[in-house]
Each structure stands twice: as C-alpha cells, then as structure tokens.
Amino acid sequence: LWLGRGLQGLSAGAGMVVARAVIRDMFEGPEAQRLMSRVMTVFAISPAVAPMVGGAILPLLGWRAIFVFLAAYGLILGLTVHHFLPETLPNEHRHPFHPKALLRGFHGVLTHGGFVLLSLTMACTFNGFFIYVLGAPRFVLEHLHLSEQGFIWLFGPTVVGMMLGSTLSGRVAGRWSPRRTILTGFTVMLCAIAANLAYHAGHPGAVPWSVLPIGTYNFGMALATPSLTLMAFDLVPHRRGMAASCQSFLQVGLNSATASVIVPLLWATPFTLALGAGSFCVLGLVAFSLAQKRLHTGVTS
C-alpha cells in the first residue's frame, strides 16, 4: 500500500508541474493570469473536494473502491491528455534531459533568492488553509460536534471562497498590477485570521462562525496565488517547467512537515488552529516582502 501510494504521488506530481508550465509556454500577461486563476482553482479545491468524494464512496463500496475510482479517473485523464494536449514548448527552448544539465538547472532555480521567497510565500499561505484539511477529523467531529456527513460545513465554504477568489483574480487581470492583487489578497487573509482568532478567543467551535473565516481566508489566498505564481516563474523565464517543479516541491515539502509535526500540536482547540493558520499567513507576508525588497534592489541569489 505504501509503495502504491508513493507511485501515485510521483505520478500526480507531474500534473501539478505541467499544467502551469503549459500556460506560461503559451500565454503572457493578463491572459496568462486568467488561465492560471482557473488552474489554481482546481489545484486549490481538490484537497477540499477529495475527502468529500472519498467520504461518499467509503460507506457504499468500501475503502478499496476508492482506489478503483482513482485508477479509472487516472486512465480517463491519461487518454484525454494523450489525444488533446500537444507539446507546447518549442524545440529551441528545450533543455537536454541529462543529469548534469538537470542538476545545473535545479541549482540555478533553487539558488534564486527571489524565486525561493515567492515560492515560500505560496507554500506558507496555502499551509494556512491546509492545516484545516489535515485537522479536519478533529475540527469537524470534536470541535464543531458534527457527524461524518458534516465535513461539507468545513469544505463547502472553503471551496466557494477559492472559486470566488480565483474568479476575481481573473477579472482584475490587466487592470490591477500583480503587486496590488497580491497585497489585496493578503489583506483579506489577515482580516479573516483576525476574525477567527477574535471569535475563538472567547467561544468554542460552532457553525457557521468557525468556518466563515476559513472560507474568507481562501478567497484571499486564491486571489493572490495566480499573480504570485506568474511572478515567480517570470524570474526564471528559460526554465519555467523546472520552476513549476521546484515550487511544487517546496510547497509539498512544507505540507509534509506540517502534516507530521505541526498539525498534531495545533488541533487541540479551534483557537490554536487559527493561531497556526495566522502564523503561516504572516510568514508568507514576510517572505513576499523580502522577495520584493530583493527584486527592487536587483539581488537574485
């Protein structure tokens, strides 16, 4: 089971990289931001939708049926990509698939200070929501006192928030600067964190007051993420696919550390979960501020 899940993750990681690299290969400026907003919507809502799909399959067909569903979904997706997605990177922009060339490329991307800071910005802000995904059983069942069918109360508002934020990001593309879009997203996220902390400082978990700030936070995160992604990729324009890979690596690595170490320390109360989400958001804002400072001064390493 562990081996199979590892191979599943290895395969799924390709989709996260390719989708964003394809958009950047084909589009520039506002159009790239609009399409990235749509892709970010799918990437963002999938961790929220997945538990609901699994929760629907499990009581009807058992846990093995979840893997049958995933295998069928993967097969359909693979056939669709094979028939409808051509190579989007021109020959003259491709790099040799050789260990030395790959290591040189990874070193160049991962030692670019501005890129790393922007990637950490995205990783931290996403982690501010992801702790609720990881802590969902404790949060929903114990703190909100809901049944196994009550996960919709957590994931429903988060999905709506992400969809609305991504939609707004696409609509303001070309009218707002990337910096304005990102800072507006951070403002929304910080306001949501403040409301979450203020409520749970004196109240136990309850619907809807415990979940509305999470949905609002995701609205701000989804608003900022497409601009952050494009800003990071544009720092390494000749290695956008590798940039997408490195950005995903940093985000998933932080997610893994959070899952194994941080979330078990936070899920005791709704207040500590809110505090953890707020801490990640602040760390993301600090990383973005440092990235802006480096880029304005022309520092790249």
C-alpha positions in Angstrom: 0.0 0.0 0.0 2.8 2.4 0.9 4.6 1.6 -2.4 1.5 2.1 -4.4 0.7 5.4 -2.7 4.3 6.6 -3.3 4.0 5.8 -7.0 0.6 7.6 -7.1 2.1 10.7 -5.6 5.1 10.5 -8.0 2.7 10.4 -10.9 0.3 13.1 -9.6 3.2 15.5 -9.1 3.7 15.7 -12.9 0.2 17.2 -13.4 0.9 20.0 -10.9 4.0 20.9 -12.8 2.9 20.5 -16.4 -0.4 22.4 -16.2 1.2 25.6 -15.0 4.2 25.3 -17.4 1.9 24.8 -20.4 0.0 28.1 -19.6 3.3 30.0 -19.3 4.6 28.5 -22.5 1.5 29.7 -24.5 0.3 32.9 -22.8 1.6 36.2 -21.4 0.3 39.0 -19.3 -3.4 39.2 -18.3 -4.4 36.2 -20.3 -1.9 34.0 -18.5 -3.2 35.3 -15.2 -6.8 34.5 -16.1 -5.9 30.9 -17.2 -3.7 30.5 -14.2 -6.6 31.5 -12.0 -8.7 28.7 -13.4 -6.0 26.1 -12.9 -5.3 27.4 -9.4 -9.0 26.9 -8.6 -8.7 23.2 -9.5 -5.4 22.8 -7.5 -6.8 24.6 -4.5 -10.2 23.0 -4.3 -9.0 19.4 -4.9 -7.8 18.8 -1.3 -11.2 20.0 -0.1 -13.3 18.0 -2.6 -11.3 14.8 -2.2 -12.4 14.0 1.3 -16.0 14.5 0.4 -15.7 12.2 -2.6 -13.9 9.6 -0.5 -16.5 10.0 2.2 -19.3 9.3 -0.2 -17.6 6.2 -1.7 -16.4 4.6 1.6 -19.7 3.7 3.2 -21.3 2.5 0.0 -18.5 0.3 -1.5 -15.6 0.1 1.0 -12.1 1.6 1.0 -10.8 -0.5 -1.9 -13.4 1.2 -4.2 -11.6 4.5 -3.7 -8.5 3.1 -5.4 -10.7 1.7 -8.2 -12.2 5.1 -8.7 -8.8 6.7 -8.8 -7.5 4.2 -11.3 -10.4 4.8 -13.6 -10.1 8.6 -13.2 -6.4 8.4 -14.0 -7.0 6.2 -17.1 -9.6 8.7 -18.5 -7.3 11.6 -17.7 -4.3 10.0 -19.3 -6.2 9.2 -22.5 -7.6 12.7 -22.7 -4.1 14.3 -22.3 -2.6 11.9 -24.9 -5.2 12.9 -27.5 -5.8 16.6 -26.8 -2.6 18.1 -25.3 0.3 18.6 -27.7 3.8 19.7 -26.7 3.7 23.4 -26.0 7.4 24.2 -25.6 9.2 25.0 -28.9 12.3 22.9 -29.8 14.6 25.8 -29.5 13.6 26.4 -25.8 14.0 22.8 -24.7 16.9 21.6 -22.4 18.7 18.3 -22.6 17.4 15.6 -20.3 20.8 14.8 -18.9 21.8 14.5 -15.2 24.4 17.3 -15.3 22.0 19.7 -17.2 19.2 18.9 -14.8 21.4 19.4 -11.7 22.7 22.7 -13.2 19.1 23.8 -13.8 17.9 22.9 -10.3 20.8 24.7 -8.8 20.1 27.8 -10.8 16.4 27.8 -9.8 16.7 26.9 -6.2 19.5 29.4 -5.5 17.5 32.3 -7.0 16.6 34.1 -3.8 13.5 35.9 -5.3 12.1 32.7 -6.7 12.6 30.8 -3.5 11.0 33.6 -1.4 7.9 33.8 -3.7 7.6 30.0 -3.6 7.7 30.1 0.2 5.1 32.8 0.1 2.7 30.5 -1.7 3.6 27.5 0.4 3.0 29.4 3.7 -0.3 30.9 2.6 -1.6 27.6 1.4 -0.5 25.9 4.6 -2.7 28.4 6.5 -5.6 26.6 4.9 -4.0 23.1 4.7 -3.8 22.7 8.4 -7.6 22.6 8.4 -7.6 19.9 5.8 -5.2 17.8 7.8 -7.0 18.5 11.1 -10.5 18.1 9.6 -11.5 15.0 11.6 -10.7 16.6 14.9 -12.0 20.0 13.9 -15.3 18.8 12.4 -16.2 15.9 14.7 -14.9 17.1 18.0 -14.8 20.9 17.9 -17.8 21.5 15.7 -19.7 18.5 17.1 -20.8 17.3 13.6 -21.2 13.8 12.2 -19.2 12.2 9.4 -21.6 13.8 6.9 -20.8 17.3 8.4 -17.5 17.8 6.5 -19.4 19.8 4.0 -19.7 22.6 6.6 -15.9 23.0 6.5 -15.1 22.3 2.9 -18.2 23.9 1.4 -17.2 27.5 2.4 -13.6 26.8 1.5 -14.4 25.7 -2.0 -16.7 28.7 -2.5 -14.1 31.1 -1.2 -11.4 29.6 -3.5 -13.7 29.8 -6.6 -14.7 33.4 -5.9 -11.1 34.5 -5.3 -9.9 32.8 -8.4 -12.7 34.4 -10.4 -11.9 37.8 -9.1 -8.2 37.3 -9.9 -9.1 36.5 -13.5 -11.4 39.5 -13.7 -8.8 42.1 -12.4 -6.1 40.7 -14.7 -4.7 43.6 -16.7 -6.5 46.2 -14.6 -4.7 45.6 -11.3 -0.9 45.3 -11.0 0.3 41.9 -9.7 1.5 43.6 -6.5 -1.9 45.2 -5.9 -3.6 41.9 -6.4 -1.3 40.1 -4.0 -1.5 42.7 -1.3 -5.3 42.8 -1.6 -5.3 39.0 -1.1 -3.1 39.3 2.0 -5.3 42.0 3.4 -8.3 39.6 3.1 -6.4 36.8 4.6 -5.2 38.8 7.6 -8.7 40.1 8.2 -10.1 36.6 8.2 -7.3 35.4 10.6 -8.1 38.3 12.9 -11.8 37.4 13.0 -11.0 33.8 13.5 -8.8 34.5 16.5 -11.1 37.0 18.0 -14.1 34.6 17.9 -12.3 31.6 19.2 -10.5 33.5 22.0 -13.8 33.5 23.8 -16.1 30.9 22.1 -15.9 27.2 21.3 -16.2 25.9 17.8 -19.6 26.5 16.2 -21.2 26.6 12.7 -21.1 28.9 10.9 -18.7 31.2 12.8 -15.8 28.8 12.9 -15.9 28.1 9.1 -16.7 31.5 7.6 -13.2 32.9 8.4 -11.7 29.9 6.7 -13.7 30.5 3.5 -12.8 34.1 3.6 -9.1 33.3 4.0 -9.3 31.0 1.0 -10.9 33.8 -1.0 -7.8 36.0 -0.3 -5.4 33.1 -1.0 -7.0 32.3 -4.3 -6.9 35.9 -5.3 -3.2 36.2 -4.7 -1.9 32.9 -5.8 -2.1 33.2 -9.7 -0.1 36.5 -9.6 2.4 35.0 -7.2 2.9 32.0 -9.5 3.4 34.1 -12.6 5.7 36.5 -10.8 7.9 33.6 -9.6 8.0 31.8 -13.0 9.0 35.0 -14.7 12.2 35.2 -12.6 13.4 32.1 -14.4 11.9 32.5 -17.9 14.0 29.9 -19.6 13.2 27.1 -17.1 9.5 27.6 -16.4 8.8 23.8 -16.2 11.6 23.3 -13.7 10.4 26.4 -11.8 6.9 24.8 -11.6 8.6 21.6 -10.3 10.7 23.4 -7.7 7.7 25.5 -6.5 5.6 22.4 -6.1 8.5 20.6 -4.3 8.8 23.4 -1.8 5.1 23.6 -1.2 4.6 19.8 -0.8 7.6 19.6 1.4 6.2 22.2 3.8 2.8 20.4 3.7 4.5 17.2 4.7 6.3 18.8 7.6 3.1 20.4 8.7 1.2 17.1 8.5 3.7 15.1 10.5 4.8 17.7 13.1 2.8 20.9 13.3 -0.9 20.0 12.9 -0.9 17.4 15.8 0.4 20.3 18.0 -2.4 22.6 16.9 -5.6 20.6 16.6 -6.4 20.6 20.3 -8.6 23.7 20.1 -10.0 25.9 17.3 -8.0 28.8 18.7 -4.7 27.0 18.3 -5.7 26.0 14.7 -6.5 29.7 14.0 -3.2 30.7 15.6 -1.3 28.3 13.4 -3.1 29.5 10.2 -2.3 33.1 11.2 1.3 32.3 11.8 1.7 30.8 8.3 0.0 33.8 6.7 2.3 36.2 8.5 5.3 34.1 7.4 4.0 34.2 3.8 3.7 38.0 4.0 7.3 38.3 5.4 8.6 36.1 2.6 6.8 38.2 0.0 8.1 41.5 1.5 11.7 40.1 1.4 11.2 39.0 -2.2 10.0 42.4 -3.2 13.0 44.0 -1.5 15.4 41.7 -3.2 13.9 42.3 -6.6 13.8 46.1 -6.2 17.5 46.1 -5.3 18.4 43.7 -8.1 19.5 40.8 -5.9 18.9 37.4 -7.5 20.9 34.9 -5.5 
